[in-house]
Amino acid sequence: MNIDDIQRAEPDALAPVLLAALQRLGQLGRDGAVALGRLVKDDDADFDEAAGWIESIADGELSD
């Protein structure tokens, strides 16, 4: 998937890309988190919404 395709991507196409990116950031540890943190603005409501859902997934609270 190209970056330009993300705005039009459906959930089933986008989810595997996000999972792979998050796993890679996890492998990179703090450096990965810092790189992401540089991009996220304090008032980014969309990021905050997504982070909440990811937290629910990580806690095992969200599944099919």
N, C-alpha and C positions, 0 to 999 in steps of 0.2 A: 504494500500500500504506500502510495506517495503522500507526503505531507499535505499536498493540495486536496487529496481525496478525503481527508479527515472530516471536513465540514459537512460532507454529504454522506458519510458512512453510516450504515445501519448498525445497531448494537451487535449483532452476530458477526459482523465483519470487523468492527472496531475492538471488541473485547480481547481477541487473541493478540492483537498488536499491543494493547495496553498491558496485558499480562506479561508478555515478553519484555517490554520496556521496564516494568516494575521489578521483575525478577532480575534483570541486568543491573538496575540501580541498586537493588539489594545486594548483589554480588560486589558492587563497588563500594558499598558501605557508606561511611560518612561523606566521602568525596562525591558519591552519587546524590546524596541528600542535599549537599551544599550546592551542587550544580542545579538541581531542580529548584531549590530555594531561591536562587538568584533570579529565576524566571517568574516566580509567583509574586504577585502584588498583594499587599495587605488587604485590599478591598475586593479581592476576586471572589465574588459570590459563587460563580460556577465551580471554581476549584474547591471552595469550602464544601459545596454540595457533594461533589465527587469524593472528596476525602472522607466525608461522613459515611457514604455508601461503602467505600473501601474498608473503612474501619469495621463496619457491620459484617462485611465478608470475612475479614480477618478474625473476627470474634465468633465466626460460625453461625451468625444470626440470619444470614441471607442465603437462600438456595431456591431452586425451582419449586 
